[in-house]
């Protein structure tokens, strides 16, 4: 990189990458910050704002809907916490057994007998043509909870503290929000999890900056599928789950549906350490599958978007450290312009590392991991390419033995 006439071009490319990182740091909705936490409730924290009246008020009824496919092993870690919610209003849990083969329904029934909150188990029917399996399971759970004012769409691997549902409803009622979603803290116990999981959330926030999601006038919309509290009437007014029936990335699709339903719709997405995913991904292959399952879907199955994404990742993340190393080596060899190359590369690498620090702090990991972000980005680029490869081999969207046929142009 430091030889001959290539040096000026390399310096220009690195300067542009550093400028791009300045832009991302300052003008991309603060995506790298982790300060979007659950909004406070009303001043009177004993009751929801919109239900309060001079003589009578009530907490809205909430139903949690869990699509569950072969989740018998993880339910003992999560379902009791959801059934033990300390919520002042009516609250129930609806678990939809999505064609499980491991005794998921029986495991849930056994756990439900020991809890005070009602648990309804729905035996899922076969997925109709045009529907994604998870969205169809969500729709069946929604139909089984006709009296709920709010629906908490959640996943079988998500663990809740007893006060969580109360806090979610307060946040929704206090500011007339039709969607309140929290990104669960993913498990990061093993070496591969600690390396790749925080970056997964970091890249998600880069695509969908939470501050922009939370701004009513902004076009950015998303949600986190592990925890989505939805106002039922708003969902019905937007056309219901039928509108996103084929969505492969259901949370982003649902966020877009609700935020786009009416001008000024108030949706909220944030981070938390109080809601945790218990699903383990101890091996690289498992984490790789998690990303590759939907990465190409996010690109709308577009080869052009794939090429642009991979090129952008390599330019933005890999070029700065490569230029820094090459520039420093060139300085040692006496190449005159190598110093500028090293400075440009180090500047981009440093800014990039700074943007990763808050996410590492959220996951209680050492800040010394921040400079490894280029390596992680290259791995994610590989996962994205593999996602496209799987799609073209007919294995796109494979999850627990079910392969979902892709719909070209489907963004969700």
VENNORBEL-V493995 format. One record per pair of residues at least 6 apart in sequence whose ideal C-beta (glycine too) atoms are under 7 Angstrom apart, sorted by the first residue. I is the first residue (numbers start at 0). J is the second residue. D is the distance in whole Angstrom. If there is no record, write none. Layout:
{{I	J	D} {I	J	D}}
//
This chain:
{{0	9	5} {0	322	7} {0	325	4} {1	325	5} {1	326	7} {1	328	7} {1	329	3} {1	334	5} {1	337	5} {1	340	6} {6	336	5} {6	340	6} {9	322	6} {9	340	6} {10	336	7} {10	339	5} {10	340	5} {10	343	6} {12	318	6} {13	318	6} {13	319	6} {13	322	4} {13	340	6} {13	343	4} {13	344	5} {13	347	6} {14	343	5} {16	314	6} {16	315	6} {16	318	5} {16	319	5} {16	347	5} {17	319	7} {17	343	6} {17	346	4} {17	347	4} {17	350	7} {19	315	6} {20	347	5} {20	350	4} {20	351	6} {21	350	6} {23	354	7} {24	350	6} {24	354	6} {27	208	6} {28	208	3} {28	210	4} {28	211	4} {29	208	7} {29	210	5} {30	204	5} {30	205	5} {30	208	4} {31	354	4} {31	357	6} {32	357	6} {33	270	5} {33	357	4} {33	358	6} {33	361	5} {35	209	4} {35	210	6} {35	213	7} {35	269	4} {35	270	6} {36	269	5} {36	270	6} {36	271	7} {37	166	6} {37	170	5} {37	181	7} {37	269	6} {37	271	6} {38	170	5} {38	173	7} {38	174	6} {38	267	6} {40	169	3} {40	170	6} {40	173	5} {41	47	7} {41	48	4} {41	169	7} {41	173	5} {43	51	7} {44	169	7} {46	56	5} {47	58	6} {47	59	7} {47	168	6} {47	169	6} {47	172	3} {48	172	5} {48	173	5} {49	172	5} {49	175	7} {50	56	5} {50	57	6} {50	58	7} {50	59	6} {50	172	7} {57	88	7} {58	87	5} {58	88	3} {58	168	7} {59	88	6} {59	148	4} {59	149	6} {59	168	6} {60	88	6} {60	89	4} {60	146	6} {60	147	5} {60	148	5} {61	86	7} {61	88	7} {61	90	5} {61	147	6} {61	149	5} {61	151	6} {61	164	6} {61	168	6} {62	91	5} {62	93	6} {62	144	3} {62	147	4} {62	150	6} {63	81	6} {63	92	5} {63	93	7} {63	151	4} {63	153	6} {64	93	5} {64	95	7} {64	137	6} {64	140	3} {64	141	6} {64	144	7} {64	150	6} {64	151	7} {64	152	5} {65	92	7} {65	94	5} {65	95	7} {65	153	6} {65	154	7} {65	155	5} {66	95	5} {66	97	6} {66	133	5} {66	136	3} {66	137	6} {66	140	7} {67	94	5} {67	95	6} {67	96	6} {67	97	6} {67	99	7} {67	103	5} {67	155	4} {68	97	4} {68	98	7} {68	99	6} {68	399	5} {69	99	5} {69	100	6} {69	101	5} {69	103	6} {69	399	5} {70	103	5} {70	155	4} {71	101	5} {71	102	5} {71	103	5} {71	106	4} {73	155	6} {73	156	5} {73	277	6} {73	278	6} {74	106	5} {74	107	6} {74	110	6} {74	155	6} {75	110	6} {76	158	6} {76	277	5} {77	155	6} {77	156	6} {77	157	6} {77	158	5} {77	277	6} {78	107	6} {78	110	5} {79	110	6} {79	114	6} {80	158	5} {80	159	5} {81	92	6} {81	159	5} {82	92	6} {82	111	7} {82	114	4} {82	116	4} {82	118	6} {83	114	6} {83	161	6} {84	90	6} {84	116	7} {84	159	7} {84	161	6} {84	163	7} {84	164	5} {85	161	4} {85	162	6} {85	165	7} {86	164	5} {86	165	5} {87	165	7} {90	116	6} {90	164	6} {91	116	6} {91	117	4} {91	119	7} {91	144	7} {92	116	6} {92	118	5} {93	119	5} {93	121	6} {93	140	5} {93	143	5} {93	144	5} {94	107	5} {94	118	7} {94	120	5} {95	121	5} {95	123	5} {95	136	4} {95	139	5} {95	140	5} {96	103	5} {96	104	4} {96	120	6} {96	121	7} {96	122	5} {96	123	6} {97	123	5} {97	132	6} {97	136	4} {98	123	6} {104	120	5} {104	122	7} {107	118	7} {107	120	6} {108	120	6} {111	118	3} {119	143	6} {121	139	6} {121	140	6} {121	143	5} {123	136	5} {123	139	6} {124	139	7} {126	132	5} {126	135	5} {127	135	7} {129	244	6} {129	245	6} {130	244	5} {130	245	6} {131	245	6} {131	246	6} {131	247	6} {131	249	7} {131	403	6} {132	401	6} {132	403	7} {133	249	6} {134	240	6} {134	243	6} {134	244	6} {134	246	6} {134	249	5} {137	152	6} {137	240	6} {138	240	5} {141	150	6} {141	240	6} {144	150	7} {147	231	6} {148	231	6} {149	168	6} {149	171	7} {149	228	6} {149	229	7} {149	230	6} {149	231	6} {150	229	5} {150	231	6} {151	164	7} {151	228	5} {152	227	4} {152	229	6} {153	225	6} {153	226	6} {154	224	6} {154	225	5} {156	276	5} {156	277	5} {156	278	4} {157	183	5} {157	225	5} {157	226	6} {157	274	6} {157	276	6} {158	275	5} {158	277	5} {159	274	6} {160	273	5} {163	273	6} {163	274	6} {167	179	5} {167	228	5} {170	176	7} {170	179	5} {170	267	7} {171	179	5} {171	228	6} {171	230	7} {174	265	6} {175	265	6} {176	265	5} {176	266	6} {176	267	5} {177	229	7} {177	230	4} {177	233	4} {177	257	6} {177	264	6} {177	265	6} {177	266	6} {178	222	6} {178	227	7} {178	229	6} {178	254	7} {178	257	5} {178	266	4} {178	267	7} {179	228	5} {179	267	5} {180	222	4} {180	223	5} {180	226	6} {180	227	5} {180	267	7} {180	268	5} {181	223	6} {181	226	4} {181	269	6} {181	271	5} {181	274	5} {182	200	6} {182	223	4} {182	270	5} {182	271	7} {183	223	7} {183	225	4} {183	226	6} {183	274	4} {183	275	6} {183	276	5} {184	271	7} {184	272	5} {184	274	7} {184	275	5} {184	276	7} {185	196	5} {185	200	7} {185	276	5} {186	192	6} {186	276	6} {186	277	7} {186	278	6} {186	279	6} {186	280	7} {187	193	5} {187	196	5} {187	197	7} {187	362	5} {189	281	5} {191	281	7} {191	282	6} {191	283	5} {191	286	6} {192	280	6} {192	281	7} {193	364	6} {194	375	7} {195	286	5} {195	375	6} {197	358	5} {197	359	6} {197	362	5} {197	364	7} {198	372	7} {198	375	5} {198	379	7} {199	290	7} {200	358	6} {201	355	6} {201	358	5} {202	379	7} {207	219	6} {207	221	4} {208	219	6} {209	268	5} {209	269	6} {211	217	4} {211	219	4} {212	219	5} {212	220	6} {212	221	5} {212	254	7} {212	266	6} {212	268	5} {213	267	5} {213	268	6} {215	263	5} {215	264	7} {215	265	6} {220	254	4} {220	255	4} {220	258	4} {220	259	7} {220	266	7} {221	250	7} {221	251	5} {221	254	4} {221	268	6} {222	250	4} {222	251	7} {222	253	6} {222	254	4} {222	268	6} {223	250	6} {223	268	6} {224	249	6} {224	250	4} {225	276	6} {226	274	5} {227	250	6} {227	253	6} {229	257	7} {233	257	6} {233	260	7} {234	257	7} {236	260	6} {237	256	5} {237	257	6} {237	260	4} {242	256	6} {243	249	7} {243	252	4} {243	253	6} {243	256	6} {243	411	6} {245	406	5} {245	409	6} {246	252	4} {246	411	3} {247	293	6} {247	296	4} {247	396	6} {247	403	6} {247	409	6} {247	411	6} {248	293	6} {248	296	6} {248	297	6} {248	411	5} {249	411	7} {251	411	6} {252	411	3} {254	266	6} {257	264	6} {257	266	6} {258	264	5} {258	266	5} {270	361	7} {280	286	5} {280	289	6} {287	382	6} {290	379	7} {290	382	4} {291	382	5} {291	385	5} {291	386	4} {291	389	6} {292	396	6} {292	397	6} {292	398	6} {293	396	7} {294	382	6} {294	383	4} {294	386	4} {295	305	7} {295	383	7} {295	386	4} {295	387	5} {295	390	5} {295	395	6} {296	396	7} {296	409	7} {298	304	4} {298	305	6} {298	308	6} {299	408	6} {299	410	6} {300	390	6} {300	405	6} {300	407	5} {305	383	7} {305	387	5} {308	383	6} {309	380	5} {309	383	7} {309	384	6} {312	376	5} {312	379	7} {312	380	4} {313	380	7} {316	351	7} {316	372	7} {316	373	5} {316	376	4} {317	373	5} {317	376	7} {317	377	6} {319	344	5} {319	347	3} {319	348	4} {319	351	7} {320	344	7} {320	348	5} {320	373	5} {322	340	5} {322	343	6} {322	344	3} {323	341	6} {323	344	3} {323	345	5} {323	348	6} {325	340	6} {326	337	5} {326	338	7} {326	340	4} {326	341	3} {326	344	6} {327	341	5} {329	337	3} {329	340	7} {330	337	5} {330	338	6} {330	341	6} {348	370	7} {351	372	6} {352	369	4} {352	370	5} {352	372	6} {355	369	5} {355	372	5} {356	366	5} {356	369	5} {359	366	6} {359	368	6} {359	369	6} {389	395	5} {390	405	6} {394	402	6} {395	405	5} {396	402	6} {396	403	4} {396	405	7}}
//
